């Protein structure tokens, strides 16, 4: 398991719980036939929150895991692993 400072882990978990709450709200809005534009606004908020959370997770990974990998001579493997994540996002 990767090292994450406790405060960073708590922030990430908190943000994910917020996103889950927003998603539950969007599902309820759909079930109640809410106005499409209102649903889209909520979905954009979820996407934005998840993106910021992903960026926080990436920053932590770079500071901790990648830094350790570089120090131990495994920079290429670590970079390849990160690049694979971004390649999947662009497919």
C-alpha positions as a printed Julia matrix, in Angstrom:
91×3 Matrix{Float64}:
   0.0    0.0     0.0
   1.27   3.45   -0.89
   2.17   5.91    1.81
  -0.2    8.82    2.25
   0.1   11.29    5.09
  -2.92  10.9     7.34
  -4.18  14.41    6.66
  -3.95  13.88    2.89
  -5.72  10.53    3.12
  -8.47  12.11    5.2
  -8.86  14.97    2.71
  -9.13  12.56   -0.21
 -11.63  10.36    1.61
 -13.68  13.4     2.64
 -13.78  14.71   -0.94
 -14.86  11.3    -2.25
 -17.67  11.15    0.29
 -18.84  14.59   -0.82
 -18.83  13.42   -4.44
 -20.81  10.33   -3.45
 -23.37  12.55   -1.72
 -23.67  14.7    -4.83
 -24.06  11.6    -6.99
 -26.85  10.33   -4.73
 -28.53  13.73   -5.15
 -28.26  13.51   -8.94
 -29.76  10.02   -8.94
 -32.64  11.28   -6.83
 -33.09  14.25   -9.15
 -33.33  11.88  -12.12
 -35.84   9.68  -10.32
 -37.93  12.76   -9.56
 -37.78  14.05  -13.16
 -35.75  17.15  -12.33
 -35.0   19.69  -15.02
 -32.16  18.39  -17.21
 -30.07  21.57  -16.92
 -30.19  21.34  -13.12
 -29.02  17.73  -13.32
 -26.22  18.7   -15.69
 -25.03  21.42  -13.29
 -24.85  18.87  -10.48
 -22.99  16.41  -12.7
 -20.45  19.1   -13.6
 -19.92  19.77   -9.9
 -19.27  16.06   -9.33
 -16.83  15.87  -12.24
 -14.99  18.95  -11.03
 -14.75  17.61   -7.5
 -13.48  14.25   -8.68
 -10.9   15.93  -10.9
  -9.6   18.03   -7.98
  -9.51  14.92   -5.79
  -7.61  13.01   -8.47
  -5.13  15.86   -8.72
  -4.58  15.75   -4.95
  -4.02  12.0    -5.12
  -1.59  12.42   -8.02
   0.31  15.15   -6.19
   0.67  12.92   -3.15
   1.79  10.01   -5.32
   4.44  12.15   -6.99
   5.72  13.52   -3.69
   5.85  10.17   -1.91
   5.84   7.12   -4.14
   7.56   8.52   -7.21
  10.14  10.33   -5.14
  10.96   7.07   -3.35
  11.09   5.18   -6.66
  13.54   7.7    -8.12
  15.78   7.42   -5.04
  15.79   3.63   -5.35
  16.64   3.68   -9.06
  13.17   2.79  -10.32
  12.31   6.09  -11.99
  11.51   4.59  -15.4
   9.05   2.07  -13.97
   7.35   4.71  -11.88
   7.02   7.12  -14.8
   5.68   4.35  -17.04
   3.08   3.5   -14.42
   1.85   7.11  -14.24
   1.84   7.46  -18.02
  -0.29   4.32  -18.31
  -2.96   5.98  -16.17
  -3.02   9.04  -18.42
  -3.04   6.93  -21.59
  -6.14   5.09  -20.32
  -7.86   8.43  -19.72
  -7.23   9.5   -23.32
  -8.52   6.34  -25.0
